[in-house]
Amino acid sequence: MGKRIKKRDVDDQLLDAIFTLESEWKQIESLMEKSIELTMNGHNAEALAKAKYLFLLREARHRKLSAIRLN
């Protein structure tokens, strides 16, 4: 039998991924704002990072997660 994955561990990984993707998206967005010549690759990277971030936010909402935890 395999090791059971605990819901709390998966939730923590999801929150970590959300925070990571948020910072990645904001960084790309900032670069695009400061860029003189916008490229399709930059625009696509920004759109992809935003889509991933929003998808994970919806998953967190579905799992009834909160970033504020009282341990």
Distance bins in CASP14 RR format, pairs under 12 A and 6 or more apart:
PFRMAT RR
TARGET T0000
AUTHOR 0000-0000-0000
RMODE 2
METHOD distances of the structure
MODEL  1
3 9 0 0 0 0 0 1 0 0 0 0 0
4 10 0 0 0 0 0 1 0 0 0 0 0
5 11 0 0 0 0 0 1 0 0 0 0 0
5 12 0 0 0 0 0 1 0 0 0 0 0
5 13 0 0 0 0 1 0 0 0 0 0 0
6 12 0 0 0 0 1 0 0 0 0 0 0
6 13 0 0 0 0 0 1 0 0 0 0 0
7 13 0 0 0 0 0 1 0 0 0 0 0
7 14 0 0 0 0 0 1 0 0 0 0 0
7 63 0 0 0 0 1 0 0 0 0 0 0
7 64 0 0 0 0 0 1 0 0 0 0 0
7 65 0 0 0 0 0 1 0 0 0 0 0
8 14 0 0 0 0 0 1 0 0 0 0 0
8 15 0 0 0 0 0 1 0 0 0 0 0
8 63 0 0 0 0 0 1 0 0 0 0 0
8 65 0 0 0 0 0 1 0 0 0 0 0
8 69 0 0 0 0 1 0 0 0 0 0 0
8 71 0 0 0 0 0 1 0 0 0 0 0
9 15 0 0 0 0 0 1 0 0 0 0 0
9 16 0 0 0 0 0 1 0 0 0 0 0
10 16 0 0 0 0 0 1 0 0 0 0 0
10 17 0 0 0 0 0 1 0 0 0 0 0
10 59 0 0 0 0 0 1 0 0 0 0 0
10 60 0 0 0 0 0 1 0 0 0 0 0
10 63 0 0 0 0 1 0 0 0 0 0 0
10 65 0 0 0 0 0 1 0 0 0 0 0
11 17 0 0 0 0 0 1 0 0 0 0 0
11 18 0 0 0 0 0 1 0 0 0 0 0
11 56 0 0 0 0 0 1 0 0 0 0 0
11 59 0 0 0 0 0 1 0 0 0 0 0
11 60 0 0 0 0 1 0 0 0 0 0 0
11 62 0 0 0 0 0 1 0 0 0 0 0
11 63 1 0 0 1 0 0 0 0 0 0 0
11 64 0 0 0 0 1 0 0 0 0 0 0
11 65 1 0 1 0 0 0 0 0 0 0 0
11 66 0 0 0 0 1 0 0 0 0 0 0
11 67 0 0 0 0 0 1 0 0 0 0 0
11 69 0 0 0 0 1 0 0 0 0 0 0
12 18 0 0 0 0 0 1 0 0 0 0 0
12 19 0 0 0 0 0 1 0 0 0 0 0
12 60 0 0 0 0 0 1 0 0 0 0 0
12 63 0 0 0 0 0 1 0 0 0 0 0
12 65 0 0 0 0 1 0 0 0 0 0 0
12 67 0 0 0 0 0 1 0 0 0 0 0
12 69 0 0 0 0 1 0 0 0 0 0 0
12 71 0 0 0 0 0 1 0 0 0 0 0
13 19 0 0 0 0 0 1 0 0 0 0 0
13 20 0 0 0 0 0 1 0 0 0 0 0
13 56 0 0 0 0 0 1 0 0 0 0 0
13 59 0 0 0 0 0 1 0 0 0 0 0
13 60 0 0 0 0 0 1 0 0 0 0 0
13 63 0 0 0 0 0 1 0 0 0 0 0
13 65 0 0 0 0 0 1 0 0 0 0 0
14 20 0 0 0 0 0 1 0 0 0 0 0
14 21 0 0 0 0 0 1 0 0 0 0 0
14 53 0 0 0 0 0 1 0 0 0 0 0
14 55 0 0 0 0 0 1 0 0 0 0 0
14 56 1 0 0 1 0 0 0 0 0 0 0
14 57 0 0 0 0 1 0 0 0 0 0 0
14 58 0 0 0 0 0 1 0 0 0 0 0
14 59 1 0 0 1 0 0 0 0 0 0 0
14 60 1 0 1 0 0 0 0 0 0 0 0
14 61 0 0 0 0 0 1 0 0 0 0 0
14 62 0 0 0 0 0 1 0 0 0 0 0
14 63 1 0 0 1 0 0 0 0 0 0 0
14 64 0 0 0 0 0 1 0 0 0 0 0
14 65 1 0 0 1 0 0 0 0 0 0 0
14 66 0 0 0 0 0 1 0 0 0 0 0
14 67 0 0 0 0 0 1 0 0 0 0 0
15 21 0 0 0 0 0 1 0 0 0 0 0
15 22 0 0 0 0 0 1 0 0 0 0 0
15 56 0 0 0 0 1 0 0 0 0 0 0
15 57 0 0 0 0 0 1 0 0 0 0 0
15 59 0 0 0 0 0 1 0 0 0 0 0
15 60 1 0 0 1 0 0 0 0 0 0 0
15 63 0 0 0 0 0 1 0 0 0 0 0
15 65 1 0 0 1 0 0 0 0 0 0 0
15 66 0 0 0 0 1 0 0 0 0 0 0
15 67 1 0 0 1 0 0 0 0 0 0 0
15 68 0 0 0 0 0 1 0 0 0 0 0
15 69 0 0 0 0 1 0 0 0 0 0 0
16 22 0 0 0 0 0 1 0 0 0 0 0
16 23 0 0 0 0 0 1 0 0 0 0 0
16 56 0 0 0 0 0 1 0 0 0 0 0
16 60 0 0 0 0 0 1 0 0 0 0 0
16 65 0 0 0 0 0 1 0 0 0 0 0
16 67 0 0 0 0 0 1 0 0 0 0 0
17 23 0 0 0 0 0 1 0 0 0 0 0
17 24 0 0 0 0 0 1 0 0 0 0 0
17 52 0 0 0 0 1 0 0 0 0 0 0
17 53 0 0 0 0 1 0 0 0 0 0 0
17 55 0 0 0 0 0 1 0 0 0 0 0
17 56 1 0 1 0 0 0 0 0 0 0 0
17 57 0 0 0 0 0 1 0 0 0 0 0
17 59 0 0 0 0 1 0 0 0 0 0 0
17 60 0 0 0 0 1 0 0 0 0 0 0
17 65 0 0 0 0 0 1 0 0 0 0 0
18 24 0 0 0 0 0 1 0 0 0 0 0
18 25 0 0 0 0 0 1 0 0 0 0 0
18 52 0 0 0 0 1 0 0 0 0 0 0
18 53 1 0 0 1 0 0 0 0 0 0 0
18 54 0 0 0 0 0 1 0 0 0 0 0
18 55 0 0 0 0 1 0 0 0 0 0 0
18 56 1 0 1 0 0 0 0 0 0 0 0
18 57 1 0 0 1 0 0 0 0 0 0 0
18 58 0 0 0 0 0 1 0 0 0 0 0
18 59 0 0 0 0 1 0 0 0 0 0 0
18 60 1 0 0 1 0 0 0 0 0 0 0
18 61 0 0 0 0 0 1 0 0 0 0 0
18 63 0 0 0 0 0 1 0 0 0 0 0
18 65 0 0 0 0 1 0 0 0 0 0 0
18 66 0 0 0 0 0 1 0 0 0 0 0
18 67 1 0 0 1 0 0 0 0 0 0 0
19 25 0 0 0 0 0 1 0 0 0 0 0
19 26 0 0 0 0 0 1 0 0 0 0 0
19 53 0 0 0 0 1 0 0 0 0 0 0
19 56 0 0 0 0 1 0 0 0 0 0 0
19 57 0 0 0 0 0 1 0 0 0 0 0
19 60 0 0 0 0 0 1 0 0 0 0 0
19 67 1 0 0 1 0 0 0 0 0 0 0
20 26 0 0 0 0 0 1 0 0 0 0 0
20 27 0 0 0 0 0 1 0 0 0 0 0
20 49 0 0 0 0 0 1 0 0 0 0 0
20 52 0 0 0 0 1 0 0 0 0 0 0
20 53 0 0 0 0 1 0 0 0 0 0 0
20 56 0 0 0 0 1 0 0 0 0 0 0
21 27 0 0 0 0 0 1 0 0 0 0 0
21 28 0 0 0 0 0 1 0 0 0 0 0
21 48 0 0 0 0 0 1 0 0 0 0 0
21 49 1 0 0 1 0 0 0 0 0 0 0
21 50 0 0 0 0 1 0 0 0 0 0 0
21 51 0 0 0 0 1 0 0 0 0 0 0
21 52 1 0 1 0 0 0 0 0 0 0 0
21 53 1 0 1 0 0 0 0 0 0 0 0
21 54 0 0 0 0 1 0 0 0 0 0 0
21 55 0 0 0 0 1 0 0 0 0 0 0
21 56 1 0 0 1 0 0 0 0 0 0 0
21 57 0 0 0 0 1 0 0 0 0 0 0
21 59 0 0 0 0 0 1 0 0 0 0 0
21 60 0 0 0 0 0 1 0 0 0 0 0
22 28 0 0 0 0 0 1 0 0 0 0 0
22 29 0 0 0 0 0 1 0 0 0 0 0
22 49 0 0 0 0 1 0 0 0 0 0 0
22 50 0 0 0 0 1 0 0 0 0 0 0
22 52 0 0 0 0 1 0 0 0 0 0 0
22 53 1 0 1 0 0 0 0 0 0 0 0
22 54 0 0 0 0 0 1 0 0 0 0 0
22 56 0 0 0 0 1 0 0 0 0 0 0
22 57 0 0 0 0 1 0 0 0 0 0 0
22 60 0 0 0 0 0 1 0 0 0 0 0
22 67 0 0 0 0 0 1 0 0 0 0 0
23 29 0 0 0 0 0 1 0 0 0 0 0
23 30 0 0 0 0 0 1 0 0 0 0 0
23 49 0 0 0 0 1 0 0 0 0 0 0
23 53 0 0 0 0 1 0 0 0 0 0 0
24 30 0 0 0 0 0 1 0 0 0 0 0
24 31 0 0 0 0 0 1 0 0 0 0 0
24 45 0 0 0 0 1 0 0 0 0 0 0
24 46 0 0 0 0 1 0 0 0 0 0 0
24 48 0 0 0 0 1 0 0 0 0 0 0
24 49 1 0 1 0 0 0 0 0 0 0 0
24 50 0 0 0 0 1 0 0 0 0 0 0
24 52 0 0 0 0 1 0 0 0 0 0 0
24 53 0 0 0 0 1 0 0 0 0 0 0
24 56 0 0 0 0 0 1 0 0 0 0 0
25 31 0 0 0 0 0 1 0 0 0 0 0
25 32 0 0 0 0 0 1 0 0 0 0 0
25 45 0 0 0 0 1 0 0 0 0 0 0
25 46 1 0 0 1 0 0 0 0 0 0 0
25 47 0 0 0 0 1 0 0 0 0 0 0
25 48 0 0 0 0 1 0 0 0 0 0 0
25 49 1 1 0 0 0 0 0 0 0 0 0
25 50 1 0 1 0 0 0 0 0 0 0 0
25 51 0 0 0 0 1 0 0 0 0 0 0
25 52 1 0 0 1 0 0 0 0 0 0 0
25 53 1 0 1 0 0 0 0 0 0 0 0
25 54 0 0 0 0 1 0 0 0 0 0 0
25 55 0 0 0 0 0 1 0 0 0 0 0
25 56 0 0 0 0 0 1 0 0 0 0 0
25 57 0 0 0 0 0 1 0 0 0 0 0
26 32 0 0 0 0 0 1 0 0 0 0 0
26 33 0 0 0 0 0 1 0 0 0 0 0
26 46 0 0 0 0 1 0 0 0 0 0 0
26 49 0 0 0 0 1 0 0 0 0 0 0
26 50 0 0 0 0 1 0 0 0 0 0 0
26 53 0 0 0 0 1 0 0 0 0 0 0
27 33 0 0 0 0 0 1 0 0 0 0 0
27 34 0 0 0 0 0 1 0 0 0 0 0
27 42 0 0 0 0 0 1 0 0 0 0 0
27 45 0 0 0 0 0 1 0 0 0 0 0
27 46 0 0 0 0 1 0 0 0 0 0 0
27 49 0 0 0 0 1 0 0 0 0 0 0
27 50 0 0 0 0 0 1 0 0 0 0 0
27 53 0 0 0 0 0 1 0 0 0 0 0
28 34 0 0 0 0 0 1 0 0 0 0 0
28 35 0 0 0 0 0 1 0 0 0 0 0
28 38 0 0 0 0 0 1 0 0 0 0 0
28 39 0 0 0 0 0 1 0 0 0 0 0
28 41 0 0 0 0 0 1 0 0 0 0 0
28 42 1 0 0 1 0 0 0 0 0 0 0
28 43 0 0 0 0 1 0 0 0 0 0 0
28 44 0 0 0 0 0 1 0 0 0 0 0
28 45 1 0 1 0 0 0 0 0 0 0 0
28 46 1 0 1 0 0 0 0 0 0 0 0
28 47 0 0 0 0 1 0 0 0 0 0 0
28 48 0 0 0 0 1 0 0 0 0 0 0
28 49 1 0 1 0 0 0 0 0 0 0 0
28 50 0 0 0 0 1 0 0 0 0 0 0
28 52 0 0 0 0 0 1 0 0 0 0 0
28 53 0 0 0 0 0 1 0 0 0 0 0
29 35 0 0 0 0 0 1 0 0 0 0 0
29 38 0 0 0 0 0 1 0 0 0 0 0
29 42 0 0 0 0 0 1 0 0 0 0 0
29 43 0 0 0 0 0 1 0 0 0 0 0
29 45 0 0 0 0 0 1 0 0 0 0 0
29 46 1 0 1 0 0 0 0 0 0 0 0
29 47 0 0 0 0 0 1 0 0 0 0 0
29 49 0 0 0 0 1 0 0 0 0 0 0
29 50 1 0 0 1 0 0 0 0 0 0 0
29 53 0 0 0 0 0 1 0 0 0 0 0
30 46 0 0 0 0 1 0 0 0 0 0 0
30 49 0 0 0 0 0 1 0 0 0 0 0
31 38 0 0 0 0 0 1 0 0 0 0 0
31 39 0 0 0 0 0 1 0 0 0 0 0
31 41 0 0 0 0 0 1 0 0 0 0 0
31 42 1 0 0 1 0 0 0 0 0 0 0
31 43 0 0 0 0 0 1 0 0 0 0 0
31 45 0 0 0 0 1 0 0 0 0 0 0
31 46 0 0 0 0 1 0 0 0 0 0 0
31 49 0 0 0 0 0 1 0 0 0 0 0
32 38 1 0 0 1 0 0 0 0 0 0 0
32 39 0 0 0 0 1 0 0 0 0 0 0
32 40 0 0 0 0 0 1 0 0 0 0 0
32 41 0 0 0 0 0 1 0 0 0 0 0
32 42 1 0 0 1 0 0 0 0 0 0 0
32 43 1 0 0 1 0 0 0 0 0 0 0
32 44 0 0 0 0 0 1 0 0 0 0 0
32 45 0 0 0 0 1 0 0 0 0 0 0
32 46 1 0 1 0 0 0 0 0 0 0 0
32 47 0 0 0 0 0 1 0 0 0 0 0
32 49 0 0 0 0 0 1 0 0 0 0 0
32 50 0 0 0 0 0 1 0 0 0 0 0
33 42 0 0 0 0 0 1 0 0 0 0 0
33 43 0 0 0 0 0 1 0 0 0 0 0
33 46 0 0 0 0 1 0 0 0 0 0 0
35 41 0 0 0 0 0 1 0 0 0 0 0
35 42 0 0 0 0 1 0 0 0 0 0 0
35 43 0 0 0 0 0 1 0 0 0 0 0
35 45 0 0 0 0 0 1 0 0 0 0 0
35 46 0 0 0 0 0 1 0 0 0 0 0
37 43 0 0 0 0 0 1 0 0 0 0 0
38 44 0 0 0 0 0 1 0 0 0 0 0
38 45 0 0 0 0 0 1 0 0 0 0 0
38 46 0 0 0 0 1 0 0 0 0 0 0
39 45 0 0 0 0 1 0 0 0 0 0 0
39 46 0 0 0 0 0 1 0 0 0 0 0
40 46 0 0 0 0 0 1 0 0 0 0 0
40 47 0 0 0 0 0 1 0 0 0 0 0
41 47 0 0 0 0 0 1 0 0 0 0 0
41 48 0 0 0 0 0 1 0 0 0 0 0
42 48 0 0 0 0 1 0 0 0 0 0 0
42 49 0 0 0 0 1 0 0 0 0 0 0
42 50 0 0 0 0 0 1 0 0 0 0 0
43 49 0 0 0 0 0 1 0 0 0 0 0
43 50 0 0 0 0 0 1 0 0 0 0 0
44 50 0 0 0 0 0 1 0 0 0 0 0
44 51 0 0 0 0 0 1 0 0 0 0 0
45 51 0 0 0 0 0 1 0 0 0 0 0
45 52 0 0 0 0 0 1 0 0 0 0 0
46 52 0 0 0 0 0 1 0 0 0 0 0
46 53 0 0 0 0 0 1 0 0 0 0 0
47 53 0 0 0 0 0 1 0 0 0 0 0
47 54 0 0 0 0 0 1 0 0 0 0 0
48 54 0 0 0 0 0 1 0 0 0 0 0
48 55 0 0 0 0 0 1 0 0 0 0 0
49 55 0 0 0 0 0 1 0 0 0 0 0
49 56 0 0 0 0 0 1 0 0 0 0 0
50 56 0 0 0 0 0 1 0 0 0 0 0
50 57 0 0 0 0 0 1 0 0 0 0 0
51 57 0 0 0 0 0 1 0 0 0 0 0
51 58 0 0 0 0 0 1 0 0 0 0 0
52 58 0 0 0 0 0 1 0 0 0 0 0
52 59 0 0 0 0 0 1 0 0 0 0 0
53 59 0 0 0 0 0 1 0 0 0 0 0
53 60 0 0 0 0 0 1 0 0 0 0 0
54 60 0 0 0 0 0 1 0 0 0 0 0
54 61 0 0 0 0 0 1 0 0 0 0 0
55 61 0 0 0 0 0 1 0 0 0 0 0
55 62 0 0 0 0 0 1 0 0 0 0 0
56 62 0 0 0 0 0 1 0 0 0 0 0
56 63 0 0 0 0 0 1 0 0 0 0 0
56 65 0 0 0 0 1 0 0 0 0 0 0
56 67 0 0 0 0 0 1 0 0 0 0 0
57 63 0 0 0 0 0 1 0 0 0 0 0
57 65 0 0 0 0 1 0 0 0 0 0 0
57 66 0 0 0 0 0 1 0 0 0 0 0
57 67 0 0 0 0 0 1 0 0 0 0 0
58 65 0 0 0 0 0 1 0 0 0 0 0
59 65 0 0 0 0 1 0 0 0 0 0 0
60 66 0 0 0 0 1 0 0 0 0 0 0
60 67 0 0 0 0 1 0 0 0 0 0 0
61 67 0 0 0 0 0 1 0 0 0 0 0
END
